[in-house]
Amino acid sequence: MGRTGLEVADIFRIRGPAYREVHGHAMSSAQRQVMRAIEICRTAVLGGHVDKCDRCGHRRISYNSCANRHCNKCQSLARAKWLAKHNTQLLPVSYFHLVFTVPDQIAAVALQNKKVVYGDEGEPSRRTSAGAVLRTVRKCARVSRFARKRTLRILSGEQ
């Protein structure tokens, strides 16, 4: 099976050294390790083995994988199995992924009260519109009298 285009590993190999030169000081050792694992995944660096066809004798070199849980190559089978298992639960409609960024002051309250603000992990997401953001802020504001007063001041523009 041949490659179909540019992969994350290619980008890391090409641009990774320059990126680490500029941003390396802000990267954790775990982030550097993941980046390195993805760079060397399925290359000679990790070694490999030769597969030989019993019928025609054709040989193919297969390089070992990094087995890192963040590697898209190593996790592609697990991802495919997960998608196949959960595909039956999807409704026949288009899905969209929306991401909201809340002001730092609200995020600080949310950080200390994740379950109150974000709900349980199993709870279906109802926070996909501006109105839902306000519901989140109101829920967040109920955490304590101080948080409520502080959040309302922030929303009204007072500091």
Secondary structure in CASP SS format (residue, H / E / C, confidence):
PFRMAT SS
TARGET T0000
AUTHOR 0000-0000-0000
METHOD secondary structure of the structure
MODEL  1
M C 1.00
G C 1.00
R C 1.00
T C 1.00
G C 1.00
L C 1.00
E C 1.00
V H 1.00
A H 1.00
D H 1.00
I H 1.00
F H 1.00
R H 1.00
I H 1.00
R H 1.00
G H 1.00
P H 1.00
A H 1.00
Y H 1.00
R H 1.00
E H 1.00
V H 1.00
H H 1.00
G H 1.00
H H 1.00
A H 1.00
M C 1.00
S C 1.00
S H 1.00
A H 1.00
Q H 1.00
R H 1.00
Q H 1.00
V H 1.00
M H 1.00
R H 1.00
A H 1.00
I H 1.00
E H 1.00
I H 1.00
C C 1.00
R C 1.00
T C 1.00
A H 1.00
V H 1.00
L H 1.00
G C 1.00
G E 1.00
H E 1.00
V E 1.00
D E 1.00
K E 1.00
C C 1.00
D C 1.00
R C 1.00
C C 1.00
G C 1.00
H C 1.00
R E 1.00
R E 1.00
I E 1.00
S E 1.00
Y E 1.00
N C 1.00
S C 1.00
C C 1.00
A C 1.00
N C 1.00
R C 1.00
H C 1.00
C C 1.00
N C 1.00
K C 1.00
C C 1.00
Q C 1.00
S H 1.00
L H 1.00
A H 1.00
R H 1.00
A H 1.00
K H 1.00
W H 1.00
L H 1.00
A H 1.00
K H 1.00
H H 1.00
N H 1.00
T H 1.00
Q H 1.00
L C 1.00
L C 1.00
P C 1.00
V C 1.00
S C 1.00
Y C 1.00
F C 1.00
H C 1.00
L C 1.00
V C 1.00
F C 1.00
T C 1.00
V C 1.00
P C 1.00
D H 1.00
Q H 1.00
I H 1.00
A H 1.00
A H 1.00
V H 1.00
A H 1.00
L H 1.00
Q H 1.00
N C 1.00
K H 1.00
K H 1.00
V H 1.00
V H 1.00
Y H 1.00
G C 1.00
D C 1.00
E C 1.00
G C 1.00
E C 1.00
P C 1.00
S C 1.00
R C 1.00
R C 1.00
T C 1.00
S C 1.00
A H 1.00
G H 1.00
A H 1.00
V H 1.00
L H 1.00
R H 1.00
T H 1.00
V H 1.00
R H 1.00
K H 1.00
C H 1.00
A H 1.00
R C 1.00
V C 1.00
S C 1.00
R H 1.00
F H 1.00
A H 1.00
R H 1.00
K H 1.00
R H 1.00
T H 1.00
L H 1.00
R H 1.00
I H 1.00
L H 1.00
S C 1.00
G C 1.00
E C 1.00
Q C 1.00
END
